[in-house]
């Protein structure tokens, strides 16, 4: 029964995201526009842009993933939907995990799709795209988990929308460092197994811990 309710919650959030796609569209547009600013600031040098492309895309993906987080739990807290879900007997951590997965599917996956064309725009080659995505797939999942945890912990707090990025950005810094390093190593023809292994270890730790912490925040906000 819990599995059925868990999957139903993911499907419901995906359906709402498709019906009201402003958050997804805003995240992708921000991602593209943010990455487009770097050539204006750094100059049109193809060599420089190609060298900095992995870091640029990672920074822009991190910032874009923050945009929908304020509404991840806040909208349902305001309309009473969160109380209803918890009254149905769903563990808060499962509610948090379902909404985090929906966030990744509606924000992280579109960013992955946009990352390929942006790599080419920044002077990369088609061969650079796959190594970049190898780090971005676990990386964007980690950003959703860390952002979801932060969104749960600041839920109901005064000035929560200000606290949310201040809490998320430091937590996401190691993901940014190792993700960009993995892409940079692959671009330079070096092995990136160590960096990808570290990202995988981070994901293995975050997958159980972040929903638990977010669930604690949901319970505290609705009590």
LINGI-V729433 format. One record per backbone hydrogen bond with DSSP energy under -1.0 kcal/mol. NH is the residue of the N-H (numbers start at 0). CO is the residue of the C=O. If there is no record, write none. Layout:
nh=<NH NH>
co=<CO CO>
//
This chain:
nh=<4 5 6 7 8 9 10 11 12 13 14 15 16 17 18 19 24 25 26 27 28 29 30 31 32 33 34 35 40 41 42 48 49 50 51 52 55 56 57 58 59 60 61 62 63 64 68 70 71 76 77 78 81 83 84 85 86 87 88 89 94 95 96 97 98 99 100 101 102 103 104 105 106 108 110 111 112 113 114 117 118 119 120 121 122 123 127 131 132 133 135 136 138 139 140 141 142 143 144 145 146 147 148 149 150 151 152 153 156 159 162 163 165 166 167 168 170 171 175 176 177 178 179 180 181 182 183 184 185 186 187 188 189 195 196 197 198 199 200 201 202 203 204 205 206 208 209 211 212 213 214 215 216 217 218 219 220 221>
co=<0 1 2 3 4 5 6 7 8 9 10 11 12 13 14 15 20 21 22 23 24 25 26 27 28 29 30 31 36 37 38 44 45 46 47 48 51 52 53 54 55 56 57 58 59 60 65 67 68 72 73 74 75 79 80 81 82 83 85 84 90 91 92 93 94 95 96 97 98 99 100 101 102 103 106 107 108 109 110 113 114 115 116 117 119 118 124 127 128 129 131 132 134 135 136 137 138 139 140 141 142 143 144 145 146 147 148 149 153 156 158 159 161 162 163 164 166 167 171 172 173 174 175 176 177 178 179 180 181 182 183 185 184 191 192 193 194 195 196 197 198 199 200 201 202 204 205 207 208 209 210 211 212 213 214 215 216 217>
//
